[in-house]
Amino acid sequence: MVRRSNTKIVEIRPDLTVAPQVKTVAYNDINLKNWKEYDYVKTDTLWEFPSRLKEGGHSNEYHGNFIPQIAQQLFWRYTKEGDVVLDLFFGSGTSGIEAINMNRRCIGVELKDELAEKVSEKFTPKQLVTDVNIICADSASEIAKEKIKARLDIMMKDKAQLLILHPPYDDIIKFSDRKEDLSNCDTTEAFYDGFEKVAKNGYDLLEDKRFAALIIGDKYTDGEIVSLGFECQERMKRIGFRHKTTIVKDMQGNEKAKGKDANLWRYRALAGGFNIFKHEYIMIFQKDESHKRKIEKLNKLAS
């Protein structure tokens, strides 16, 4: 086939196909030229999942883990294939399992030796060498930070590309007897301070312009609500993160059946003037060193 173009004659070979146009942002693989095809990627601030995903190696044997659909949504939006996800509260390994399923890699830090050993059994020996690394340490410590740096070096990355923070919700559930465990803090203020130390390590280990996700809920104590999420949000901003959005996620599918206790809690709510928690927050932040320097400069001038 020959096409005339002004003074030039251009031959178009029928055996060649034109490569499809691709337009992506720096932090994911979504082709914006075909953005309508990604209807499974959520962009609103209310996430509802009727049930917990149980396929792909996931289970719900560990109380307090987040549902796999959260990891899927975060990975689609904020990572590319081959990127490294850093999860500083690794728990039962949801982030690592979904990283494998979605062709990402993951470094997880878990405080409890026995849990780290048990979770490692969910991965093959090869995966534990190439794609998932489980570090048993206190996420707030320098030791954990150095181990993460060493693993990033093996993965040929200077920093991680996504940070996941899913801390205990203060003292609602005691996860261990370790004093470093944030669920064992003497006060809620101590919990906030401990969380800030972990988040600071995460900030230092995250690539500039990349994202962090904080998954957290609130609690009731002494007859009033304690807004753990919003105070942790302020701590993240104090470190230097930019707060991008807050997502409300319904908690159905993330709780084991309450049975008769469901009616008991309804009675207590009616009698006590409070409401039963059916949601938690997914707060998205972005590391932006230029923004941080600007804020630091303004604070210095103000003082």
N, C-alpha and C positions, 0 to 999 in steps of 0.2 A: 504494500500500500504506500502511495506517495502523496504527501500533502504539501501544497504550495504555501509558503509563508513569506510575504513580501517578495524580496528578490532571491530568497534562498529556497531550495527544494529540500524538504526534510523527509527522510524515509523512516517510516514506522514499521518495525519488524513485528509480524503477527505472533512470533514465537516468544516474544518478551512481554512480561506483565509489569505494570507500573506499581512500584511499592506503595502500600497504603500510607497516607499521611499520619504522622504521630505527633501529638503535642501533650507533653506531660510536665508536671511541676517537679521541683528538685527532690521532693520527699515521698513520691509514690509512683506507681506504674499506671495510674488511670489515664487513658487516652482521652483527652478533652475534645478531640475531634469527633469522638463517638460517645460523648458523655451520657446520652440517653440510654445506653446499653447497661449502665451501672446502677440499675434501680434497686439492687440488693444492698448497695452501700448507703447507710443512713446519713442524712445531713440535717435532721431535725434535732430538737433538744428533748424529745421524749422517746425513750426506747422501751418497747414492750415485747417481751418474748414469752409466749404461752407455756413453754416447757424448756427444760435444760437439755442441751445437746449431749447425747451419750455416745455418739459414734466417734470414730477417729481416735480411739485410745483414751477417751475421757471417762471419768467415773466421779462419783460424789461421795467418796468414803471419808473425805476430810472436811470437817465442819469449818465454814468460813471462806472456802475458796470461791472465786468468782466464776460465772458461767462462761463457757468457751466462746459464745457468740460475742461477748465483749472484746475478747482478744481478736477475733476475726475482724470485727469492725475497725478496731484500732490499727491493725496491721494493714488492712486495705487502704485506709486513709493516710497513714503516716509512715509507711515503710515501702521499700522496694525489695524485690527478690534478692536474696543474698545479704540484706542488711542484718545488723546485730541488734537484738532487743535485750536490754538490761532490766531484769526484774529483781528488785532489792528485797522483796518479800515473797520468795519463790513458792513457799508452801507446797501444795500437791503437784505443782509443775504445769499448770494450765498453759502458761505462756510458752513453755518449752515444747509441749505437745503440739500446740497450734503453730508454732514456728516451724516445726518439722513438716506439718501438714501443708503449710503455705510457702514452703521453700525459703524460709528465713532461718536465721540462726539465733541462739539465745544464750545468755549468761545469767544464771539464777543464783542468788545468794540466800541461803537458808540457815537459820540460827541453830536448829536442832539436828544433832548428828544422826539420830535414828530416822528422822523424817527424810533427810538428805539421802541417806542410804536406801531407804525404801523407794523414794521417787526415782532414783537412778535406775531401778529395775524396770521402769517403764520405757527405757530407751535401749537400743542395741549398743554393744561395745563400740561399733564404728561411729554411731551417732554421738556418743559421748566423747569421741575424739575430734570429730569434724564439725558438728553442728550444735551440740548442747553441752555446756559446762556448768556443773553444779558446785558452787563454792560454799563450804560450811564455815560460816563466820558471822560476826556481828556487823551488819550493814553500815553501822555508824562509825566503824573503826578504820584506822589507817591500814591495818592488816588486810581487811577486805578490799580496800581501795587498791592496794598494791597487787593483790591477787587478780583483781579484775583487769588492771593494766597489763599484767603479764599475759592473761588470756586474750585480750584484745590484740596484743602483739602477735600471738600465734595465729589469730584469725585475720591478720594483716589489716587491722583497723586501728586508727589512732584513738577514736572515741566510738561510743555506741550511737545508734541512729534513732532509737526510741527508748524512753525510760518508763517503766511501769512501777507504780507505787500503790500497793494494796495493804496498808498497815492494819493491825488489829484496831478495832473500834474502842480504843482505850481499854477499860477493864471489863467489857461486856462478857468476853470469853477468855479464860485463862488458857493460854496455849502451852505454857511450860512453867517450870520453877526457876528459870534462869533470870537473874537480875537484869540482864541486858534486854530481855523480852519486854517490848512496849506495853504488853498487856499486864505487866506486873508493876507499873509505875505507881508510886505512893500517892501521887496527885495527878489530876488532869493536866495541870500546868507542866508537870514533869514529862507527861506523855507528849505534849506539844514540843517541848525542848528536844526530846529524844527523836521525834519525827523530823524536826528541822535538821538535825545532824545527818540523818540518813539522806534526806532530800538534798542537802548540800553536797554530799559525796556524789549523788546522782547528777547534780548540776555540773560538777567538775568533770565527770566522765562522759557527758553527753556532747555530741557534736553541735557546734553553733548552728542556729536556725532550725534545729530539729525539735521534736515535740516530747512532752512528758504527759502521762495520764495518771491522775490520782483517783483511785476508786475507794470511796469511803461513805459511811452513813453517820447518823447522829445517835444520841442515846438519851434516855431519861434517867435522872437521878435526883433524889430528894424532892420529888414532886414537880420538877421542871425539866425542860428540854435543854440539853447541852449540844450546841451546834459544832460538833467536831469538824465537820466538813469545811465550814466557813473560816474557822480559826486556822486549820491546816492550809487553806487557800491563802490566807494572809501570810503565813510563814513561807510558803512557796514564793510569793511576790517579794517578800523581804530578802530572800536569797538572791533574787534577780530575775526570776521567771516572769514572762508576760502571760497574763491570764487571757486565754483565747475564748473559751466557752465553758458553760456548765450544762451537763446533760443529766436529766432525771431518768433513772431506770427503775422500772417496777421490779419488785423482789419476787414475784411469782416465778417458780422454776428454779429458784436458788435456795429454797428452804425445804427441809425435810418435813414430811406431813406432821402437822401439829396434833391431829386427832382431837381428843376431848379438850385439849388445852386451848383450842381456837375459841371455843365458847367462853372459857374462863377469862381469856384476855379481853373478849368483847364486854363481858360483865365488868371487869376492872376499868376498862375505858369509860363505860357509861357512869360508873360510880366515881371515878377519879377525875373526870373532866379532861382527859387527854385522848389522843388518837393513836391507833396502832400503826407502827411503821410499815409501809408497803413500798417504800422507795429507798434508793440510795443514790449517791452522786458519782458521776464520772466527770471530773474537771480536767480540762485540757489546757496545757501551758506550753509556751515556746521559749526556748533559750535564745536570747538575742543579746550578745555581748555589747553591741553599740547602744542598745536601750539601757542596759545596766550601767554603762559608763555615764550616760546622760543623766540618769536618776541620781547616781552617786555625786555627780558634779552639782546638780541642783540642791541636793541635801547639804553639800559642803557650803554652798553659797548661803543657804538659809540659816546655817549655824554660825 
